[in-house]
Amino acid sequence: CPDKVILLPVISAGCPMADMITAHSLIQKKREHPGVPVVSYVNSSASVKAESDICCTSANAIQVVSSLVGYDTVLMTPDKNLARYTQRFTDKKIVYWEGFCPYHDRLTAAQVKSVKDDHPQALFLAHPECRPEVIDLADEVKSTSGMLEYVKKTESREFIIGTETGIIHTLETQNPDKVFVPADKKMICTDMKKIYLDDIVKALVTSSPVVKVEEGIRVRAYRAVERMLKIPRD
């Protein structure tokens, strides 16, 4: 939508994982793996998306990789943990970038075991961005939207939540009769917490800061996103 005005109220509110890869470094990686399709997580810059064949989310990464018929190898960026989780469900070889979400990657198996000991009846829901050894302990592995849907439908009453703690407010609001325990109380994304209501009001009043993307990059990035949107989610 090049005719739309996109505002980012706090210009420094970004994503540490997205900053772990650049278009230039991805181009170099592609040269090491010629002809291999690139799947980039939506938590990436427009320039990285422009160098990718298709994007994915944590909800549809498995389906996106499976959709790449005729390829034995896939390059996934920038989250190594999402790539390693996806690898469990495909015979394709997944070459992955060594990026990660600092907040999901900080959660350890020891922490999860400790919380599970304190809440033996609780189901542990892990996000695909968690480490493999944490995934192994999960009762269910879900994207954030997947967690919201799963909790609504299951009869279980207590849950250990292995993702950014902000989701717990929504879970409690939607399910007031259920109990939610963070797997790690420090799984707080500081970038997600940078924007306040005052910042939004100021941005709307001043129509700034405006996000601008070079047209050539926008077109190519949009193509990768558009391909993703045709793939079903979990």
N, C-alpha and C positions, 0 to 999 in steps of 0.2 A: 504494500500500500504506500507507494512513494508520495502520494498526495496527502498523507496523514502526518500530523505533527506528533512526534514522540517526545515526551518529557521524562527526564530522570531527575527527580527532586534533589537528590544528593549525588553528585557526579562521581564520588568515590565509592559508592555502593556497588561493588562488583562481585566477583566470584574468584576466590583464590585458586580453585581448580582450573578455571578457564584461563587464568594467567599463567598456568604451567605449560602452555603450548602456544606457539605463534604460527602464523601462516608460513613464515620462512622455514621454521623447524619442521613443519609438516611436509613441506615440499621436499626437503632433504630426505625425510623418512620415506616418502613415496618413491624417490629415486632408488632407494635400497630395495624396494618391493614393487618393481614395475608391473603394471597391469592388475594389481591387487586393489579391490574396491575399499574405499575409506568410509567407515561409519563413525560419525562424530556425535557425541552427546550434545543435547541442546544447550547444556551449560558450557558453551564455547563462544568465541567471538564470531562476528559476521565474516571476518576474513578467513578464519579456520573453516567455517561452514562452506565458504566459497571454494575451498580446496578439497571438499569432501563430496562423495557421491550421494550420500544419504545421511540424514540425521536420525537420532533415536532418543527415546526417553527411558527412564528406568522402568516404565510400564510396558514398553514394546520392544526393548532391545533384542530379546530372543526372537521375536517375530520378524524384526527387521533383518537380522542376520540370516534367518531361514529363507527370507524372500530373495536373497542373492543367489539365485539358481545358476549353476554352471561355474561357480567359483569354489575352489578348495581352501582358499586362504582369504582372510579378511583382516584389515587393519582397523582397530578401534581406538579412538581417542576421546577425551584425554584421561578417562578414569580407568585405571588398571583393575580396580575391584569389580566394577560393573562388567568389564571384559571377562574377568576370570569367572564371574558368576554365569555369564552368558555361555562361556565355554562348556559348562556342564550339560548344556542342552543341544549341542550341535557337534557334528563330526568334522566340521570345518576347523582348520587351524586358525586361531585368533592371535594375531600379533598385536600387542597393545602398547600404548604409550605409558610411561611411568608416572602418570599424574594420579591425583587422588583428592577426595574431599577431606580436608583436615579434620572436620568434625565427625564424620563417619569413621574415618580411619583411626581415630584416637580410641575408639571403643575396642576393648580387648576381651578375649574369651574369659579371662580370670574375672573381669568385672561382671560379665554376664552370669557366670556361675555363682558368684557371690549374691547377686540380686535374686537369682532363681532359688537359691537356698533360703532366702528370706521370704520368698513368695512362691512356695512349691506348687500352688494351684494355678498360677498365672501362666498364660501362653506368651511365649517370647516372639514378638514380631520384629524381624530385621529388615533393613533396607538393603537393596542390592549393592549399594556403595560401601557396605561394611566389608571388613576383611574376611577371607575365606573361612578362617577358624571360628569366626563369629557366626557366619552363615550356617556353619555345621551345627550350631546349637539352636538354631531357630525352629520354632514350630511352623511358622509361615514366613516366607520372604515376599515382601510386597513393596511397591512404590508407595509414596505418601497417599495418593488417591486410592490405591489398592487397599491400604490399611484402613482408610475411612470406610470403604465399602464392606470390607471383611468384618470389621467390628460390628457394624450395623446388623449383619446377617447371622453371625454366630451366636450360639446360646451361652458361650463362655462369659464369665463375669469379670475376670481380672486379666490384665495384660501388662507385659513389660515391653516398653516401646523403644526400639533401637533405631531411632532417627532423631533429627533436630527436634528439640523439646517444644518448639512452638506449636507443633501439631497437637500436643496434649490438650491445649485449651479448646480446640475444635472438637476433639474426641469427647471431652467431658461435656461440652455443650450439646452435642448430638446424642450422647449416651449417658445421661445423668445417673442412671442406675448401675453403671459399671465403673470399675476402678482401673486407673492407669498409672503405671510406675515407670519413670525414665530409667533406661538401662545405665545411663550416665548423665547426671544432672548438668554436667559441663558441656554437653553436646549442644552448644548454642552458637549459631552462626552470627558473628558480630556484624557482618555486612548486611544481613537480612534485618538487623535491628537498627540500622543507621537512619532510616527514614521515619520521621514522626509526622503527625497530622499537620503541624505548623509548616513543615517542609512542603507537604502536598499543597496546602493552601497558597503558599508563596509561589510555588511553581505554576499553579493555575492562574494566579493573578498576573504574574510577570511573563507567562508563557516561556519559561526558561528553567533550567538548561535544556536545550534542544539536542536530541541525539541525531546525528547526521551520518549516513553511510554512503560511501562512494557508489555511484550507480552500477558500475561494473561488478563490484563486490556484491551489492544488493541482489542483482539478478541471479548470480550464480549461487549465492547463499539461499535465496528463496527456492531455487530449484531443488536443493537438497532437503529443505524443510517440506516442500510440497510432496516430494516422493515419500517422506516419512508419514505424512498425514493420510496417505492411502493405506497404511499398514494398521491393522487393529491393535488395540492395547490389551493389557491383561484383564 
